Amino acid sequence: MGKVYILHENDEWTVHLTKRFEEIGVPFETWHLDEGIVDLTEEPPEGVFYSRMSASSHTRGHRYAPELTESVLAWLERHGRRVHNGSRALRLEVSKVNQYMALNAHGIKTPKTIAAVGRKQIIEAAEKLGEKSFITKHNRAGKGLGVQLFHSIEGVKEYVNGEDFELPVDGITLIQQYIQAPEPYITRCEFVGGRFVYAVRVDTSEGFELCPADVCQIGDVYCPVGEEAEEKPKFQVVENFEDPIIAQFESFLAANEISVAGIEFIRDAEGTVYTYDINTNTNYNADAEAKYGIYGMLELAKFLEQELNKMGHIPKLTETN
């Protein structure tokens, strides 16, 4: 009997999906890939495989989870298993350099960016960028890791030579053009099965480190979303969102074999759209979804159920294995 296999390293982010599987009766199994072995002499089980591996896994003590997942994905793909968000998606998840190059190749504009390794080189990159205002961020990031805004070269010099400098896990710091939006928000577009589901407006007035996951709202120091009720919620689903960028994103996802993603963009005062992040282990905000009446994890569970059914008749289960 086939089932859906979820490859991940974070139970708190995965439980929202497994609960949906239980609701609609889809057989599943979770593979927590913080540690493990991959026996390349054996064949993988039959089923549908979905990777939720995260670029920020190292912040939870799971430093080599992406590397282990890459080995598992190579094994699965070698044996022709049905894999969603496979090795190509993982390659983009863990590297913004790879993201930007892939987006640019597809005609999607990204902020002007220079990658650097070394403190001296970060300063040189900032000087070369030639922008009055710019940001630094980690290449392998997630959760806004390493994001700092600067308005001068002196400011970045003090940062990289000071105690607060955060060394990226892969050594690569990005120096990036700062996009000044007319209003303090970005737009995040959610896709399931490569198709647009909804867009959410994210308030950035309190900083860059924003994450839609519910767990981030209750104590993740990198996601200062806050627990208190606010007059204006940080996450708001945009009703009847339409924009030409959606068709571009869907085409991009298909070309890069990505089934599930949250893609973030910002629009400047002239209306130019800059895409700056692809999340292939995308999470959803429960409060925003409840107000709108559409649920990303439910849509994802239904999509994976359909993929499982394509393999043949799969009886419903009342319990997970």
C-alpha positions in Angstrom: 0.0 0.0 0.0 1.4 3.4 -0.9 1.4 6.4 1.3 2.7 10.0 1.4 6.1 10.4 2.9 7.0 13.8 4.4 10.7 14.6 4.5 11.4 17.3 7.1 13.4 18.4 10.1 10.9 20.4 12.1 7.9 18.7 13.9 6.3 22.0 14.8 6.0 23.0 11.1 5.0 19.5 9.9 2.2 18.7 12.4 -0.2 21.2 10.7 0.0 19.0 7.5 -0.2 15.7 9.2 -3.4 16.9 11.0 -4.9 17.6 7.6 -3.9 14.1 6.4 -5.7 12.7 9.4 -8.8 14.8 8.8 -9.2 13.6 5.2 -7.9 10.0 5.8 -4.6 10.0 3.8 -2.0 7.4 4.8 1.3 9.0 5.6 4.7 8.6 7.2 7.1 11.3 8.4 10.9 11.0 7.9 12.7 13.4 10.3 16.0 13.8 8.5 18.2 15.5 11.2 20.2 12.2 11.3 19.9 8.9 9.5 21.3 6.5 6.9 20.6 6.0 3.3 21.2 2.5 2.0 21.9 3.0 -1.6 21.8 -0.8 -2.3 18.1 -0.9 -1.4 15.0 0.4 -3.3 12.8 3.1 -1.7 9.2 2.2 -0.8 6.4 3.0 -3.2 4.5 6.2 -2.6 4.5 9.9 -3.0 7.4 11.9 -1.4 7.2 15.5 -0.4 10.2 17.4 0.9 9.7 20.2 3.5 13.4 20.6 4.2 14.3 24.1 5.4 17.2 26.4 4.8 17.0 27.5 8.4 17.4 23.9 9.8 20.8 24.8 11.3 19.2 27.3 13.6 17.4 24.4 15.3 20.6 22.4 15.7 20.0 20.4 12.5 23.1 21.5 10.6 23.4 18.6 8.1 19.7 18.0 7.5 19.7 19.6 4.0 22.7 17.5 3.0 21.1 14.3 4.3 17.9 15.2 2.5 19.8 15.8 -0.7 21.1 12.2 -0.5 17.6 10.8 0.1 16.2 12.8 -2.8 19.0 11.6 -5.1 18.1 8.0 -4.0 14.4 8.5 -4.6 14.8 10.2 -8.0 17.3 7.5 -9.1 14.5 5.0 -8.6 11.8 7.0 -10.3 9.7 7.7 -7.3 7.1 10.5 -7.4 8.8 13.3 -5.6 7.5 16.8 -4.9 10.0 19.6 -4.2 12.9 17.3 -5.0 16.6 18.0 -5.5 16.1 21.0 -7.7 13.8 22.7 -5.2 16.2 21.9 -2.4 19.1 23.5 -4.3 17.1 26.7 -4.6 15.8 26.5 -1.0 19.3 26.6 0.5 20.9 29.2 -1.7 19.5 32.7 -2.6 22.3 33.0 -5.2 20.7 30.0 -7.0 17.3 31.5 -6.5 18.2 34.8 -8.1 20.0 33.2 -11.0 17.1 30.9 -11.7 14.6 33.8 -11.4 16.6 36.0 -13.7 16.9 33.2 -16.3 13.2 33.2 -16.3 12.9 36.9 -16.9 11.9 37.7 -13.3 13.6 40.8 -11.8 15.5 40.6 -8.5 17.2 43.3 -6.4 20.8 44.1 -7.5 22.9 41.7 -5.4 26.6 40.8 -4.8 27.7 37.7 -3.0 30.8 37.8 -0.8 32.8 35.6 1.5 35.1 37.3 4.0 34.6 40.5 6.1 36.9 42.6 3.9 35.1 41.3 0.8 31.7 42.3 2.2 32.8 45.9 2.6 34.3 45.8 -0.9 31.0 44.4 -2.2 29.0 47.2 -0.5 31.3 49.8 -2.1 30.9 48.2 -5.5 27.1 48.0 -5.2 27.0 51.8 -5.1 23.7 52.2 -3.4 23.0 54.8 -0.7 20.9 52.2 1.2 21.5 48.5 1.1 21.0 45.4 3.2 23.0 42.3 4.1 21.5 38.8 4.4 22.6 35.3 4.6 22.7 33.2 1.4 21.4 30.1 3.2 18.9 31.8 5.3 15.2 31.5 6.3 13.6 33.5 9.1 15.3 36.7 8.0 18.8 35.5 9.1 21.5 38.1 8.9 19.2 40.8 7.5 20.6 44.3 8.3 19.8 47.6 6.8 22.6 50.2 6.2 22.7 53.7 4.9 26.5 54.1 4.7 29.7 52.2 4.1 30.9 53.2 7.6 27.8 51.4 9.0 28.6 48.1 7.3 32.3 48.4 8.3 31.3 48.7 12.0 28.9 45.8 11.6 31.3 43.3 9.9 34.2 44.1 12.2 32.0 44.1 15.4 30.8 41.5 17.8 27.3 41.5 16.3 28.3 40.2 12.9 26.6 36.9 12.1 28.7 34.4 10.1 26.5 32.7 7.5 26.4 28.9 7.8 27.7 28.5 4.2 30.0 31.5 4.6 28.2 33.6 1.9 26.8 37.0 2.7 24.7 38.9 0.2 24.9 42.6 -0.2 21.7 43.8 -1.8 20.0 46.9 -3.1 17.4 48.2 -0.6 14.0 48.5 -2.2 12.0 51.4 -0.7 8.3 50.6 -1.0 5.7 53.4 -0.8 4.1 51.5 2.1 5.8 49.1 4.6 4.7 45.8 3.3 5.7 42.9 1.0 3.5 40.4 -0.8 3.9 36.7 -0.4 2.2 34.4 -3.0 1.4 30.8 -2.1 1.4 28.0 -4.6 0.3 24.4 -4.3 0.7 21.9 -7.1 2.4 24.7 -9.0 -0.8 26.8 -9.0 -1.6 30.0 -7.3 -3.7 29.7 -4.1 -3.7 33.1 -2.5 -1.5 36.2 -1.8 -0.9 37.5 1.7 0.2 41.1 2.5 2.9 41.1 5.2 3.5 44.2 7.3 7.2 45.0 7.6 7.0 48.1 9.7 8.7 46.3 12.7 11.6 44.9 10.6 12.6 42.2 8.1 12.5 39.0 10.2 8.9 38.0 9.6 7.6 34.4 9.3 4.0 33.3 8.8 4.3 30.1 10.7 2.1 29.9 13.8 5.1 28.6 15.9 7.0 31.8 15.0 4.3 33.9 16.8 4.9 32.3 20.2 8.5 32.8 20.9 10.8 32.4 17.9 13.3 35.1 18.4 13.9 35.4 14.7 10.3 36.0 13.9 9.1 39.0 16.1 5.4 38.6 15.1 4.1 39.0 18.6 1.2 37.5 20.5 -0.9 40.6 21.3 -3.9 41.5 19.3 -3.2 44.4 17.0 -5.4 46.9 15.3 -3.7 46.0 12.0 -2.7 42.3 11.6 0.7 41.6 10.2 -0.6 39.0 7.8 -3.6 39.7 5.7 -4.8 37.6 2.8 -5.4 39.8 -0.3 -8.9 39.2 -1.7 -9.1 38.6 -5.4 -5.4 39.2 -5.9 -4.5 39.5 -9.6 -1.1 40.5 -11.1 0.8 39.5 -14.2 3.6 38.3 -12.0 1.5 35.2 -11.0 1.7 33.7 -14.5 5.5 34.3 -14.4 5.8 32.6 -11.1 3.7 29.6 -12.2 5.9 29.2 -15.3 9.0 29.5 -13.2 7.9 26.8 -10.7 7.0 24.4 -13.5 10.4 25.0 -15.2 12.2 24.3 -11.9 10.1 21.3 -10.8 8.7 23.0 -7.7 5.3 21.9 -6.6 4.9 23.9 -3.4 6.2 27.4 -2.6 5.7 30.8 -1.1 7.3 33.5 -3.3 7.9 37.0 -1.9 8.1 40.2 -3.8 8.1 44.0 -3.1 7.0 46.8 -5.3 8.9 50.1 -5.4 7.4 53.6 -5.8 7.5 53.3 -9.6 5.6 50.1 -9.5 8.5 47.8 -10.4 8.2 44.4 -8.9 11.4 42.8 -7.3 11.2 39.2 -6.3 13.6 38.4 -3.4 12.8 35.1 -1.8 11.4 31.6 -2.6 10.3 29.4 0.3 9.9 25.8 -0.8 9.0 24.7 2.7 6.3 27.3 2.9 4.2 27.9 6.1 0.9 29.6 6.5 -0.7 32.0 9.0 -3.8 30.5 10.6 -5.4 33.8 11.6 -5.1 35.3 8.1 -6.4 32.1 6.6 -9.4 31.9 9.0 -10.5 35.4 8.0 -10.3 34.5 4.4 -11.7 31.0 4.5 -8.9 29.2 2.6 -6.3 27.0 4.1 -2.9 26.3 2.6 -2.2 23.0 4.4 -5.6 21.6 3.5 -5.0 22.5 -0.1 -1.6 20.8 0.1 -3.0 17.7 1.8 -5.7 17.4 -1.0 -3.0 17.9 -3.7 -0.8 15.1 -2.2 -3.9 12.9 -1.9 -4.6 13.4 -5.6 -1.0 12.5 -6.4 -1.3 9.3 -4.3 -4.5 8.3 -6.0 -2.8 8.6 -9.4 -0.7 5.6 -8.4 -3.9 3.5 -8.1 -6.8 3.1 -5.7 -5.6 4.0 -2.2 -8.1 3.0 0.6 -8.8 5.6 3.2 -7.2 5.0 6.6 -8.5 6.1 10.0 -5.1 6.0 11.6 -1.6 6.9 10.4 1.2 4.4 10.3 
